[in-house]
Amino acid sequence: MDKENFIKYAPLILVVFAFLVHYNLFVQPEDLETTHREILTEIDNKYATKETATVLQNQYDKLSEKLDRVLYILTDGKHNDKF
C-alpha cells in the first residue's frame, strides 16, 4: 500500500477503528478473566467432580445392598449368609 492510498483512506480507517473501540468490539484481557472466573464458579455450583461422583456412587451401592438385605429379612423372615 503506497503512501497516497494510505493518506486517502486514513480518515475512514480512523472512523472504523474508533467505532470498534467505542462499542467494545475488541476483547480485553480483564474481560476474558472475569468471564472465565464466572464460568468456573457456575460450573463449581452446578456440577460434581468425578471423584465426588465416584464416592457418591460407592455410598449408593452400599446403601442399596443394605436395603436389599433388610428387604430380604423382612419378606422371608430368615437371615441368609448370602449377604
Secondary structure as the mmCIF struct_conf table of DSSP 4:
data_model
#
loop_
_struct_conf.conf_type_id
_struct_conf.id
_struct_conf.beg_label_comp_id
_struct_conf.beg_label_asym_id
_struct_conf.beg_label_seq_id
_struct_conf.end_label_comp_id
_struct_conf.end_label_asym_id
_struct_conf.end_label_seq_id
HELX_RH_AL_P HELX_RH_AL_P1 LYS A 3 HIS A 22
TURN_TY1_P TURN_TY1_P1 TYR A 23 ASN A 24
BEND BEND1 PHE A 26 PHE A 26
HELX_LH_PP_P HELX_LH_PP_P1 VAL A 27 GLN A 28
HELX_RH_AL_P HELX_RH_AL_P2 PRO A 29 LYS A 46
HELX_RH_AL_P HELX_RH_AL_P3 LYS A 50 ASP A 76
TURN_TY1_P TURN_TY1_P2 ASP A 81 LYS A 82
#
